[in-house]
Every structure is written in structure tokens, then in C-alpha cells.
Amino acid sequence: MQGVSAAYLTRLAGLSLVTYFEECSQTQEVGAEGFSFDRLTQTLKAVFQDNQRTAFLQTLVKQGIARLVPATPQLEAAKS
């Protein structure tokens, strides 16, 4: 469960940083001032809201369970 949580949080952090730097490069704001923590916080909140989709979370949980629960030969045969 920790691995699934870490994957989700890492994805959110990565998307937030990519979005933040893209916005900064478009407005030419990154420079001598460095980071704007307030703007980064706003970006993180927006990315989190965008990624709260149920389908994404369901897929992530299913993938995590598939990796955590070993497949048995009977289950594999039933899927085919």
C-alpha cells in the first residue's frame, strides 16, 4: 500500500513541477528570484484537483493490487 501511495504522490509532484516550470518559462519569471512557493502551492492544488478522477485512482489501485497479489494458475486459466 505504501508503494501505491508513493507512486501516486510522486506522480502528483512530478506533474506539478512540470506545470510550474512550463508556466514560468512562458512568463519568464524564473530567474534571480528563484521559486515562488505560493505559485507552486497553487499549481500543486490545481494538479491534485485535476487528477482526482475516479477512473485514474481505480486504475492505480488495480495495478497496485495486481502487483501485490501473486497470480495463481487457477486465476490465470479463468481469465483466458
SULURCOR-V287109 format. One record per backbone hydrogen bond with DSSP energy under -1.0 kcal/mol. NH is the residue of the N-H (numbers start at 0). CO is the residue of the C=O. E is the energy in kcal/mol with one decimal. If there is no record, write none. Layout:
# SULURCOR-V287109
NH & CO & E
NH & CO & E
This chain:
# SULURCOR-V287109
4 & 0 & -2.4
5 & 1 & -2.8
6 & 2 & -2.3
7 & 3 & -2.2
8 & 4 & -2.6
9 & 5 & -2.5
10 & 6 & -2.2
11 & 7 & -2.2
12 & 8 & -2.5
13 & 9 & -2.6
14 & 10 & -2.6
15 & 11 & -2.3
16 & 12 & -2.3
17 & 13 & -2.4
18 & 14 & -2.4
19 & 15 & -2.7
20 & 16 & -2.7
21 & 17 & -2.2
22 & 18 & -2.4
23 & 19 & -2.4
24 & 20 & -2.4
25 & 21 & -1.7
26 & 22 & -1.6
27 & 23 & -1.2
28 & 23 & -1.6
39 & 35 & -2.6
40 & 36 & -2.3
41 & 37 & -2.1
42 & 38 & -2.3
43 & 39 & -2.5
44 & 40 & -2.3
45 & 41 & -2.2
46 & 42 & -2.6
47 & 43 & -2.5
48 & 44 & -2.2
49 & 45 & -2.2
50 & 46 & -1.8
51 & 48 & -1.1
56 & 52 & -1.9
57 & 53 & -2.8
58 & 54 & -2.4
59 & 55 & -2.5
60 & 56 & -2.5
61 & 57 & -2.6
62 & 58 & -2.5
63 & 59 & -2.2
64 & 60 & -2.7
65 & 61 & -2.4
66 & 62 & -1.6
67 & 63 & -1.9
68 & 64 & -2.9
75 & 71 & -2.1
76 & 72 & -2.0
77 & 73 & -1.8
78 & 74 & -1.6
79 & 75 & -1.0
